[in-house]
Amino acid sequence: MKTKKNAVKEIVQILIAEDSPTQAEQLKYILEKHKYRVLVAKDGKEAIGMVIEHSPSLVITDIVMPEMNGYDLCKEIKSREKTMNIPVILLTSFSRSEDVMEGISCGADNFLTKPFREEYLVSHIETILSDREIHKTETIKVELEVLVGGKKRVITVDHQQILTLLISTYEAAVQRNDELVKAQDDLKKLNERLEELVTERTAELSAEIAIRKSTEEALRESKEQHRGNLS
């Protein structure tokens, strides 16, 4: 018997906009493994055409792309009445405050930094899809003046978008910190193991030296005894 969750996934189509064939294929593999239907566009310009034609349930786009970058793609999607309710996840290798502001300005629904863990990505997708009806309701947008990098910017946003993007940014920072802690822990364990190996090898060498000395001493005594017998 099919679960409600699996039934939903069978009708979900996700569009990937990624100019790197390797990263696009990796992301496609992850999504298909979790039973999502996947479309792939090599840049933003191709992606907007596929969005209009196929009306996917979700768009995952890299930010840095030729022809049309991820920010412009998101703006284009959000500016069209027929596509404005399609959730957009921005993928980036950066984590600057300016990136977050750009994400808010273009109307993005979520923000993930690369590299990401598979379970982390999938959990975000499932959360967005489960809450997608919220994106279809009319929201009140307000203009805010913010200071970023010493420059004033005016952005038009709704409260839910701000909260979602700030939470996703915080989660990305937590993930990076967890990865750093794990890397430090792995490095500590590696150093400890290296120390053990050095200690073990030192003991082995000491034993080999002791055996060699004992053998040399026995050989020396044997030679002396042999010379004594000859005399």
Summary of the structure (lengths in Angstrom):
residues: 231
radius of gyration: 30.5
end to end distance: 99.3
largest distance: 115.0
contacts: 642
relative contact order: 0.08
helix: 61%
strand: 17%
